[in-house]
Amino acid sequence: MRIVLVQMPWGALDVPSLALGILHTAAAERGHDVEVRYANLDFADWAAERAGFDLDAYSYFSEKSYFQGTGDWAFAGALYGDDPADDGTGPEAAEFADYFRFLAANGASEERRALARAARAIAPEFITRLVGELATDPPDLIGFTTTFQQNTASLAAARLLKETCPGVRVVFGGANCDGPQGAALHRNFPFLDFVVRGEGEAAFPALLDALDAAASKSAPPDLSGIPGLCVRDASGASVANAMATRPLPPAAIRTPRFDGFFDRLDASTAAHWIDPKLVLEGSRGCWWGEKHHCTFCGLNGSSMEFRSKRPDDFLAEVLTLTERHQLLDIYVVDNILDMSYFNTVLKTLAGLPVDLRLHFEVKANLRREQFQLLADSGAVQVQPGIESLSTRVLRIMDKGVTGCQNVRALRDAQSAGVSVSWNYLYGFPGEEPEDYESVIRQMPLLHHLDPPAAAGRIVIERFSPYFDRPEMGFDITRPAFQYRETYRLPEGELADLAYVFTAPLRGIGTDLGDALTEAVGTWRERYPDSRLTYQDTGDRIVLVNTRPAYDWRVIELTDPVELALFRLLDRPRSAAALAARIPGGAAAVTPLIRRWSDLGLLFHDHGSCLHAAVESDNQLLMRVEHRHGPAEEDFDTPEAHDAVTAV
């Protein structure tokens, strides 16, 4: 069977599709002729030529507008066959006035709104051109992966392809097809022959086998035993098989093939825009979420159970693919790092003469030596899921860490030379103004640590506890506004198709949310020139400060009580615990804590405090990117669990 797998806009330009790379391997192992078409790169070339798009323009749709749905809106006209001349490219088009007001209210500049119009205007012609190329030698089956804002572009291409080549079977899969979403796609778009819900490594090859077997017998395929698959009965009605009850074992997760991506990238305009990276996975699910599902998190969809590859298997993938593609930058997409990898994968990588540059998602309560091992193994950036510096709010989230532990993670990661990516979230039921006011007051003492990308109110995501359990505080009213502007479907169908939902605001008000956003913006502005380091020589500790909020530059601690107290404050401790360990007790500890707090050395939260000084000058190496770093709107990414409030 000849198969074409397609990555549509707005897939990222700097990494291949992990999903298609894995399915390429799975299908090729069964003897099928497989091609992966990177139509996102095709569109980058097309948009650069036709509308002057550059990386910033493309990234607006692929990374910065997910919670406004602008990428899907841009291809909605192509999906529904609108005339590009009448599809909202005019700034006063009445049909789209509400959507543009929505964008403006959610922070999209006029320049960004103009980009949306431009993309919508050229999308239909691109779809026609793409389908025309596919139709010149139509495959037996074409598969589209759809995650984040790839739905309407994929649907538009599938519709036209089915009209042009009715004999081509069309299959959808990906995160946008999980659970009820996949069933809704199949039910509402009859040109989709099949939709794979859940993990595809088992269902997709099983579908191919069934189609092959049926072709050899000239009989209809029996697809009833393929878990999660959506099929059509004899009348054309949608039938959704029950989802798998057990997740795929890690040994069944295939090594991806990425050759098609790098072959296409070499000839693309995007090759001049980006530095390509590999994308790999060592595990699926979340070991923390299995026991304590973070209340706002909709990641992992219907499959939370944590499982990871054997360390030797993952290491082999890393080394094989880096050698094959001559790349050292690797984005590891695991939702959370397997803790057993510290003594296996990371120690092995740390001992290799290879200058890898890795990105991991980790839990924030790592120890200092674990951050160092991450750095030694090649990790240059981690995403610890910090989300807040208030213990009360973190408990509402069910994060399993405290505010002081999160500050410790920021400090220790920087001491190891690892940068931290995080966002500050608010809007949780039960939070109080003081949970934010106390942190805002202390933010100037943290200006030398990696700042949040920005701050934002949480949204309600499908599969999250807040979505599944309204008694936790959110009475979900309807799918988010952008779905009604993108799809011409009844509200009930949108409710199954959508991933993001609206609900009444909870937690702090808009004024305090704005104050938090402003404080985070100040942190980002001052971070490049802020420094708080210390050097412990044994008989003295020397602290150096350049944070604008504090006018001292160098302090030396030489008194034995001061030295002992500072070292104890390497980890969060209460005043009582410190007094019990320091000669002189509270009488010695209390004035030092007060003085050091005035100097901006200590972060306080929930009755504990710790020092915020970084061990070395590693922090100075991580400043350049922040001098011309991402704008505040970069906060609105699929990776973040937050967005500004919809109107």
Protein Blocks (a to p, Z undefined) as FASTA:
>chain_A
ZZddddddfddfkbccfklmmmmmmmmmnopacddddfklmmmmmmmmmnopafklmmmm
mmmmmmnommmmmmmmmmnopafklnopamklmklmmmmmmmmmnopafklmmmmmmmmm
mmmmmmmmmmmmmmmmccfbdcdddehjlmmmmmmmmmmmmmmmmmbccddedjklgcjl
lmmmmmmmmkbmbdcehjfklmmmmmmmmmmmmmmnopacdfklmghiacddfkopacdd
dddfbdcdfklpccddfklmmmmmmmpmklmmpccdddddfbecjfklmmmgcfklcghi
lalbgcdddfklmmmmmmmmmmmnopabdcdfbfbdcfklmmmmmmmmmmpccdcddddd
ddfkbcfklmmmmmmnopabdcehnopacfklmmmnonopafklmmmmmmmmmmnopacd
ddddehiehiafklmmmmmmmmmmmmmpccdfbdcdddddehiaklmmmmnopacfbdcf
klmmmpccdfklmmmmpmbdcdddehjdfklmmmmmmmmmmmmmmmmmgccddddehjac
cdddfbfkbcbfbdcdfbfklmmmmmmmmpccdfklmmmmpghijmlmmmmmmmmmmnop
acceehiacdfbdfblmlmmmmmmmmmgccfklmmcfkbgcddddZZ
